[in-house]
Amino acid sequence: MKTKPISKKMWKTVRQSLIIIFLAAVTGLLTNHGRSDRLPLVAGGSPEARLTTDTGASMIVSLNEARRLCLDDEAVFLDARSPEEYARGHIRCAQNIPWQSFDAYLDRVWGVIPEDARIITYCDGEECSLSADLARELISLGYQDVRVLVNGWTRWKEAGFPTDGVRHGLPNKE
């Protein structure tokens, strides 16, 4: 069976499609460049690159600083994970405000936690974005001093810092 060569009409269609794609990309880049809240062209892979405020300040709190703030009762710790995960174990000084159900828990935040309070959010896992999403929402509600403890639950446990919760049916009081 003999294949037909690509016709001139087909080449013209392919060329026009490529021109449209090129013009769309240039228009998108120019539009993004003109925005005051530009989107990065290359997403930062590190938490430090992803977790910054609009002013460029880092939203990350170190593990040792978080421990000090917890032990000295100088910050409100919010666990952004599900209630089930929270019940299995959490940072001792934390309360559960699950990001996936934030609206249902808003009454635990708004009017209860002062707007000038230092707040630390955390979840579990390097790629977990629940704590960052919760932190950004709190900032949008007017809270000024909100930080994220990246991979907070795992790092906190591994460091042997105080935890509460239930593990394998037994109370977990470390």
Secondary structure as the mmCIF struct_conf table of DSSP 4:
data_model
#
loop_
_struct_conf.conf_type_id
_struct_conf.id
_struct_conf.beg_label_comp_id
_struct_conf.beg_label_asym_id
_struct_conf.beg_label_seq_id
_struct_conf.end_label_comp_id
_struct_conf.end_label_asym_id
_struct_conf.end_label_seq_id
HELX_LH_PP_P HELX_LH_PP_P1 LYS A 2 SER A 7
HELX_RH_AL_P HELX_RH_AL_P1 LYS A 8 GLY A 34
TURN_TY1_P TURN_TY1_P1 SER A 36 ASP A 37
HELX_LH_PP_P HELX_LH_PP_P2 ARG A 38 PRO A 40
BEND BEND1 LEU A 41 VAL A 42
BEND BEND2 SER A 46 SER A 46
HELX_RH_AL_P HELX_RH_AL_P2 PRO A 47 ARG A 50
BEND BEND3 LEU A 51 LEU A 51
STRN STRN1 THR A 52 THR A 52
TURN_TY1_P TURN_TY1_P2 ASP A 54 THR A 55
BEND BEND4 GLY A 56 GLY A 56
STRN STRN2 SER A 58 SER A 58
STRN STRN3 ILE A 60 ILE A 60
HELX_RH_AL_P HELX_RH_AL_P3 LEU A 63 LEU A 71
TURN_TY1_P TURN_TY1_P3 ASP A 72 ASP A 73
BEND BEND5 ALA A 75 ALA A 75
STRN STRN4 VAL A 76 ASP A 79
BEND BEND6 ARG A 81 ARG A 81
HELX_RH_AL_P HELX_RH_AL_P4 PRO A 83 ARG A 88
STRN STRN5 HIS A 90 ILE A 91
TURN_TY1_P TURN_TY1_P4 ARG A 92 CYS A 93
STRN STRN6 ALA A 94 ASN A 96
HELX_RH_3T_P HELX_RH_3T_P1 TRP A 99 SER A 101
HELX_RH_AL_P HELX_RH_AL_P5 PHE A 102 TYR A 105
HELX_RH_3T_P HELX_RH_3T_P2 LEU A 106 ARG A 108
TURN_TY1_P TURN_TY1_P5 VAL A 109 VAL A 112
BEND BEND7 ILE A 113 ILE A 113
TURN_TY1_P TURN_TY1_P6 GLU A 115 ASP A 116
STRN STRN7 ARG A 118 TYR A 122
BEND BEND8 ASP A 124 GLY A 125
TURN_TY1_P TURN_TY1_P7 GLU A 126 GLU A 127
HELX_RH_AL_P HELX_RH_AL_P6 LEU A 130 SER A 140
TURN_TY1_P TURN_TY1_P8 LEU A 141 GLY A 142
STRN STRN8 ASP A 145 LEU A 149
TURN_TY1_P TURN_TY1_P9 VAL A 150 ASN A 151
HELX_RH_AL_P HELX_RH_AL_P7 GLY A 152 GLU A 158
TURN_TY1_P TURN_TY1_P10 ALA A 159 GLY A 160
STRN STRN9 THR A 163 ASP A 164
BEND BEND9 GLY A 165 GLY A 165
STRN STRN10 VAL A 166 ARG A 167
TURN_TY1_P TURN_TY1_P11 HIS A 168 GLY A 169
STRN STRN11 LEU A 170 PRO A 171
#
